Amino acid sequence: MKEEKRIRSLKELKENCKNGYIEFYVLSGGMIRGSRDIYYNKKDKSWCVWYGVCDVESVYKNDDEFLNEEFVIIEAMKKGCFLRY
């Protein structure tokens, strides 16, 4: 079993998901969690986020779009509760 890794910055997130979709999750209040598969395309600097629970994919053209729309991920990183499986 892989060890979980806390992701605390956008730079760290980019490094972790630049080679394909990687599964992450947000801890929320103890036993509740939200899963996301994230891919960062280093060539065009775009992001893809897939939400497994609702089978929805969001695509962002750049970091600004990602930061403005994925506020749950950003807040979770700030609080230390955004983790990679």
N, C-alpha and C positions, 0 to 999 in steps of 0.2 A: 504494500500500500504506500502510495506517495505521501510525502509530508506536505501539509498545507503551507502556503506561503502568503503572508500578508503583503498586499500591494498598497503602497502609500503615496505614490506620485504618478503623474501622467507619463513621465519618462520611464519609470519602472514598468508601467502597464504596457507601453510600446515595446519594450525589450522582451516582455513575456509573450506577446501575441503577434509577433512579426512573421512567424513562419507557418501560420495557419490558425484556424479557430482553436482557441483554448477556453476551457470551462472555468468560470469564476462564479463566486457567489457572494451575496451580501448577507451578513448576519443582522437580524433585526429582532431585538427583544428576546434573547435567549435561544429558543428552539426554532424560531421561524427563520427561513432563509429564502432568498430569491436567486435563482440560477440564471446565468447569462453565458453565452458563448461569444467571444469577441475576437475579431481579427483586425489587425492594423496593416494596411498596405503601405509599405515604406516608399514605394516608387511614386505613387500619386498622393500620398499622405491622407488617404481616406480610411474610414472606420466602418465596420459592419458589426452590428450587435444583434444576436438572435436570442429571443426570450422563449425558453423551452415550455414554460407553463401555458402560454397563450399562442405559441407557434407563430410569432411575429418577428420580422427582421426589420431593423432600422439601419439605413445607410447614411453616413455623414461625409461630406466632401472634404472636410478639414478639421483640425483641432478645435477651432472656434465653434463650429456647429456641434461637435461632440460635447464640448464643455457646456454649451448652452442648453442642450437637450437631455443629457445624461446626468442630471443633477443628483440622482440617487447614488450613482456610482461615485461621483466626485465627493459627496458628503461622506459616503462610507469609507473612502480612502482617507479623508481627513480624520475620521474617528477611529481608524485602525480596524475596521470591520469589513473590509473587502479582501477576499481571499481567493487564491488560485488552488484548484484541486491538485 
